[in-house]
Amino acid sequence: MTTRKPWHGVMVATALPFREDLSVDYDRYAEHVRGLVDAGCDGVCPNGSLGEYQTLTDEERARVVRTAVEAVGGDRVMPGAGAYGSAESRRWAEQAREAGAGSVLLLPPNAYRADERTVEAHYAEVAKAGLPIVAYNNPHDTKVDLTPELLARLHAAGLIAAVKEFSGDVRRAYRIAELAPGLDVLAGADDVLLELVLAGAKGWVAGYPNALPKASVALYRAAAAGDLERALPLYRALHPLLRWDSRTEFVQAIKLSMDLMGAYGGPCRHPRLPLAAEQDKAVRAATGNAAHLESDA
């Protein structure tokens, strides 16, 4: 019998609820996290970019992790440990460990365009915290590309257990499998979920399950089972929403969809502004078209 690893399955990069005064609503966050797991999601990733971690104080960021662990148990919680410095990232990984989390999600250095030697030293430093690390490859925003070759070296050195792949290039899953067969690939962008799961991805670090958890879980389970008769129609129906996960306005879009689906998305902290009128209209239409999938799931 195979034991589920803490990063396997549908791991929701959670949106963080702010009150109208933009203070963190921890009670509402705990309720949201529990609701996601009750709907079939396997776990949550607090303090990712969808959780607006860059706008949080240290106290807020630490409490978000503790809130998630208390709500659903540490084996279901994979906090983001991204920070400008390696020492800061290591401290966030240590905080996650002390809170009881089962793993951490770690960006490469992103204060500047780091070279590969720097990237390796960064992951080595954070690995000292003692938690399994899921690398996060997002070359669009960080300008640092965790290539399959670099990932293979990080894995061979025992520094990472998996990678959240957000490059958008689904071909990489096959190259990673060739170079590092033991490295778990996780779908990192909602709009390439089906392609990466069919290529062997072991999980999905997901955005849109915040708004449609049951439909998203149904899609993932069907894809993982190779049931294209079920998965493909769901994927096509959800894709107009899933594409927002790869856009600059993904936080606002997902929070709006949450509001429309009867959950609480709420406002974003600045510098994020509400969606422009045309964007708002598009998200409302796509959410309305997909709403029945949640009740049907």
Secondary structure, 3 states (H helix, E strand, C coil): CCCCCCCCEEEEECCCCECCCCCECHHHHHHHHHHHHHCCCCEEECCCHHHCHHHCCHHHHHHHHHHHHHHHCHHHECCECCCCCHHHHHHHHHHHHHHCCCCEEECCCCCCCCCHHHHHHHHHHHHCCCCCEEEEECHHHHCCCCCHHHHHHHHHCCCCCEEEECCCCCCHHHHHHHHCCCCEEEECCHHHHHHHHHCCCCEEEECHHHCCHHHHHHHHHHHHCCCHHHHHHHHHHHHHHHHHHHCCCHHHHHHHHHHHCCCCCCCCCCCCCCCCHHHHHHHHHHHHHHHHHHHHC
